[in-house]
Amino acid sequence: MLFHKKDPEADFLRRAARFPANETEAYAAYLDELARTAEAARQDPLGLRVLAIADTHKDLAFRDTLSPFLEGIGAYDICLLLGDITQYDLDVILRCVPREKIAAVLGNHDEPDLLWANRLTDLHGKVREIAGVRIAGIEGSFRYKEGAYPMMTQYESLELARKMPQEADLLVTHDAAFNPSRGIHLAHRGLAGISYYLLRSRVGVHIHGHLHSEYRRQYPNGAQEISVYPFAYLEI
Ligand SMILES: [Fe+2]
């Protein structure tokens, strides 16, 4: 047994503080343990229509593919920006999406003051109620390199997730949940803090970017994972 039976979380965090950044085995074991005791995720629809945009990486500055996408979808209640969206992309987005409908998290390539400079709602590290839905946010990715960009060690992400309010309906992040089998590149390992939040809260839906891949899956507690790239219209 890897963890002390009485207080596995506290014991884990003491051990995690000493882990090297790429030590994945102990995190995986810890998250497996959490999954076994996870609360069932809420299953009722949130009644929210979402436009989600992720990882445009300056592409919109060269070709506006967003405008034709918007012509093909219905009305939306909120626009979620999932990070790795440059100022050049934002200039295009703000021409066709009302600023007050936007809520965002930064990606690992974003300047830390990007959202503040554009007067956009930042979801990171908190839970905000928007259109009657409690939305939790976590920015950035696993810290796979140096630099003053939004990135975290696994331990830092766990500390953040434990401090955030646990009552939420929807989780919005840049990175995906921790998954050591997702290829050898550390940038795509995901964050243990995101896994923790999903398994400790009763969030029913998790929307993220970062992987440049569009798919839907289910977590062990029944929560829905929606990976967005580069645009999605979602009724959740
Ligand atoms: Fe990213």
Residues whose N, C-alpha, C, O or C-beta is under 5 A from the ligand:
A	BS01	LIG	D84 G107 N108 H210
